[in-house]
C-alpha cells in the first residue's frame, strides 16, 4: 500500500514532502528585520543571510497566528508558513505596517518553491549534507542551486529555490528511488512526531507555550506583539494546558471531541489517525494538572465515549506497553 510505503520510508530512509499549501511570504525593505523583531517571538537581531529562525506570530493576547521558519536571504526574508496559513499571515502582517516603516510584504509563491526531505537518510540522499541546524547550505542541481537547511522540529531538511531547480531536484531524488510522501502518510508521521498543524493545534485559542513551541521564543528580546502575556505565563508558570499525545482505545474523529477526567472536562482532541506502528493515536490539549504521561482519560464525541492513555511527544519517546517502539 502506497501510504504505508511512504510512511516506512519516512522512518527508515527518506521521503520528499512538498507541503501542500505551504505559504512563502517575502518581507523586503530596510526595516525588514526590525519589523519581524517587533512582530514575532524569536530574536532577529544580528540575523545574517543564510540563517533560518523558527518564530511564532501571536495576537496581542499571546494567541497563535502562525508558526513559521524565517529564512534570511540577501535582500529579503522568506517566511515559510504552515500549510494553509499564508493568506491569513500576510493580511495580519500588512495590517501592522505603519507609514514610516520601510518594509513591504509580498506573496512569494510564484517566485519561490519549497520541499522537505524527511527521514534518517535525508542528508545522505542530498549527497552527505553536513553543518549545523538552522544554517542553510547551497546544494547544486546540475547548473542550478537550491538552499537547504536542517531543522530540529520537525526533524527534517527544508529546501527552497526557484521552481525549476526544485523540480529538477525532486526528479533526481525520485530517479534514485526516493518516494514522494502524500498527505495521508504525512498526516500519520506528523501526529506521531507531535507536530502542530495550523487550524488544528495552531489556533487563536492557544498560545505557543501550550503548543510546545518554546524553542521558537526568545525571553531576552524586547517587546513584540503578545510579549507581555507570554512572558507572564512563563515567569509565573501560568501555562494552563499542554499539547499531549493520546493512545486511543479505538479510532474516533477529532473536532467536537472532549477529553474528560474525574468527572470534568480537561481538554479537547485536535487530531487523530491510525498509525501502522501504534494503532489509533491522537493529539490534544490537556489541562496542566492532568497532563501526566500514562494517565487514563475519557474521550467523548457526542454520545460515544472511549478511553485513552496520555503520552509525551513524540510518541516514540514513550511507546505503549508491549510495543516494539
DAGI-V175268 format. One record per residue. N is the residue number from 0. RES is the residue in one letter. SS is DSSP state (hx for helix, st for strand, lp for the rest). OMEGA is omega as a letter, one per 30 degrees, with the letter a starting at -180 (NA if undefined). Layout:
BEGIN
((N & RES & SS & OMEGA) (N & RES & SS & OMEGA))
END
This chain:
BEGIN
((0 & X & lp & a) (1 & X & hx & a) (2 & X & hx & a) (3 & X & hx & l) (4 & X & hx & l) (5 & X & hx & l) (6 & X & hx & l) (7 & X & hx & a) (8 & X & hx & l) (9 & X & hx & a) (10 & X & hx & a) (11 & X & hx & a) (12 & X & lp & l) (13 & X & lp & l) (14 & X & st & l) (15 & X & st & l) (16 & X & st & a) (17 & X & lp & l) (18 & X & lp & a) (19 & X & lp & l) (20 & X & lp & l) (21 & X & lp & l) (22 & X & lp & l) (23 & X & st & a) (24 & X & st & a) (25 & X & st & l) (26 & X & st & a) (27 & X & st & l) (28 & X & lp & a) (29 & X & lp & a) (30 & X & lp & a) (31 & X & hx & a) (32 & X & hx & l) (33 & X & hx & l) (34 & X & hx & l) (35 & X & hx & l) (36 & X & hx & a) (37 & X & hx & a) (38 & X & hx & a) (39 & X & st & a) (40 & X & lp & a) (41 & X & lp & a) (42 & X & lp & a) (43 & X & lp & l) (44 & X & lp & l) (45 & X & lp & l) (46 & X & lp & a) (47 & X & lp & l) (48 & X & lp & a) (49 & X & lp & l) (50 & X & st & l) (51 & X & st & a) (52 & X & st & l) (53 & X & st & a) (54 & X & st & a) (55 & X & st & l) (56 & X & st & a) (57 & X & st & l) (58 & X & lp & l) (59 & X & lp & l) (60 & X & lp & l) (61 & X & lp & l) (62 & X & st & a) (63 & X & st & l) (64 & X & st & l) (65 & X & st & l) (66 & X & st & a) (67 & X & st & l) (68 & X & st & a) (69 & X & st & a) (70 & X & st & a) (71 & X & st & l) (72 & X & lp & a) (73 & X & lp & a) (74 & X & lp & a) (75 & X & st & l) (76 & X & st & l) (77 & X & st & l) (78 & X & st & l) (79 & X & st & a) (80 & X & lp & l) (81 & X & lp & l) (82 & X & lp & l) (83 & X & lp & a) (84 & X & lp & a) (85 & X & hx & a) (86 & X & hx & l) (87 & X & hx & a) (88 & X & hx & l) (89 & X & hx & l) (90 & X & hx & l) (91 & X & hx & a) (92 & X & hx & a) (93 & X & hx & a) (94 & X & lp & a) (95 & X & lp & l) (96 & X & lp & l) (97 & X & lp & a) (98 & X & lp & l) (99 & X & lp & a) (100 & X & lp & l) (101 & X & lp & a) (102 & X & lp & l) (103 & X & st & a) (104 & X & st & a) (105 & X & st & l) (106 & X & st & a) (107 & X & lp & a) (108 & X & lp & a) (109 & X & lp & a) (110 & X & lp & a) (111 & X & lp & l) (112 & X & st & a) (113 & X & st & l) (114 & X & st & l) (115 & X & st & l) (116 & X & st & a) (117 & X & st & l) (118 & X & lp & a) (119 & X & lp & l) (120 & X & lp & a) (121 & X & hx & a) (122 & X & hx & l) (123 & X & hx & a) (124 & X & hx & l) (125 & X & lp & l) (126 & X & lp & l) (127 & X & lp & l) (128 & X & lp & l) (129 & X & lp & l) (130 & X & lp & a) (131 & X & lp & l) (132 & X & lp & l) (133 & X & lp & l) (134 & X & st & a) (135 & X & lp & l) (136 & X & st & l) (137 & X & st & l) (138 & X & st & a) (139 & X & st & l) (140 & X & st & a) (141 & X & lp & l) (142 & X & lp & a) (143 & X & st & a) (144 & X & st & l) (145 & X & st & l) (146 & X & st & a) (147 & X & st & l) (148 & X & st & l) (149 & X & st & l) (150 & X & st & a) (151 & X & lp & a) (152 & X & lp & f) (153 & X & lp & l) (154 & X & lp & a) (155 & X & st & l) (156 & X & st & l) (157 & X & st & a) (158 & X & st & l) (159 & X & st & l) (160 & X & st & l) (161 & X & lp & a) (162 & X & hx & a) (163 & X & hx & l) (164 & X & hx & l) (165 & X & hx & l) (166 & X & hx & l) (167 & X & hx & l) (168 & X & hx & l) (169 & X & hx & l) (170 & X & hx & l) (171 & X & hx & a) (172 & X & hx & l) (173 & X & hx & l) (174 & X & hx & l) (175 & X & lp & l) (176 & X & lp & l) (177 & X & lp & a) (178 & X & st & l) (179 & X & st & a) (180 & X & lp & l) (181 & X & lp & a) (182 & X & hx & a) (183 & X & hx & l) (184 & X & hx & l) (185 & X & hx & a) (186 & X & hx & l) (187 & X & hx & a) (188 & X & hx & l) (189 & X & hx & a) (190 & X & hx & l) (191 & X & hx & a) (192 & X & hx & a) (193 & X & lp & a) (194 & X & lp & a) (195 & X & lp & a) (196 & X & lp & l) (197 & X & st & a) (198 & X & lp & l) (199 & X & lp & l) (200 & X & lp & a) (201 & X & st & a) (202 & X & lp & a) (203 & X & lp & l) (204 & X & lp & a) (205 & X & lp & l) (206 & X & st & a) (207 & X & lp & l) (208 & X & lp & l) (209 & X & lp & a) (210 & X & lp & l) (211 & X & lp & a) (212 & X & lp & a) (213 & X & hx & a) (214 & X & hx & a) (215 & X & hx & a) (216 & X & lp & l) (217 & X & lp & l) (218 & X & lp & a) (219 & X & lp & a) (220 & X & lp & l) (221 & X & lp & a) (222 & X & lp & l) (223 & X & lp & a) (224 & X & lp & a) (225 & X & lp & a) (226 & X & hx & a) (227 & X & hx & a) (228 & X & hx & a) (229 & X & hx & l) (230 & X & hx & a) (231 & X & hx & l) (232 & X & hx & a) (233 & X & hx & a) (234 & X & hx & a) (235 & X & lp & l) (236 & X & lp & a) (237 & X & lp & l) (238 & X & lp & a) (239 & X & lp & a) (240 & X & st & l) (241 & X & st & l) (242 & X & st & a) (243 & X & st & l) (244 & X & st & l) (245 & X & st & l) (246 & X & st & a) (247 & X & st & l) (248 & X & lp & l) (249 & X & lp & a) (250 & X & lp & l) (251 & X & lp & a) (252 & X & lp & l) (253 & X & lp & a) (254 & X & lp & a) (255 & X & lp & a) (256 & X & lp & a) (257 & X & st & l) (258 & X & st & a) (259 & X & st & l) (260 & X & st & l) (261 & X & lp & l) (262 & X & lp & l) (263 & X & st & l) (264 & X & st & a) (265 & X & st & l) (266 & X & st & a) (267 & X & st & l) (268 & X & st & a) (269 & X & st & a) (270 & X & st & l) (271 & X & st & a) (272 & X & st & l) (273 & X & st & l) (274 & X & st & l) (275 & X & lp & a) (276 & X & lp & a) (277 & X & lp & l) (278 & X & st & a) (279 & X & st & l) (280 & X & st & l) (281 & X & st & l) (282 & X & st & l) (283 & X & st & l) (284 & X & st & a) (285 & X & st & l) (286 & X & st & a) (287 & X & hx & a) (288 & X & hx & l) (289 & X & hx & a) (290 & X & lp & a) (291 & X & lp & l) (292 & X & lp & a) (293 & X & lp & a) (294 & X & lp & l) (295 & X & st & l) (296 & X & st & l) (297 & X & st & l) (298 & X & st & a) (299 & X & st & l) (300 & X & st & a) (301 & X & lp & l) (302 & X & lp & a) (303 & X & st & l) (304 & X & st & l) (305 & X & st & l) (306 & X & st & l) (307 & X & st & l) (308 & X & st & a) (309 & X & st & a) (310 & X & st & l) (311 & X & lp & l) (312 & X & lp & f) (313 & X & lp & a) (314 & X & hx & a) (315 & X & hx & a) (316 & X & hx & l) (317 & X & hx & l) (318 & X & lp & a) (319 & X & lp & l) (320 & X & lp & l) (321 & X & lp & l) (322 & X & lp & l) (323 & X & lp & l) (324 & X & lp & NA))
END
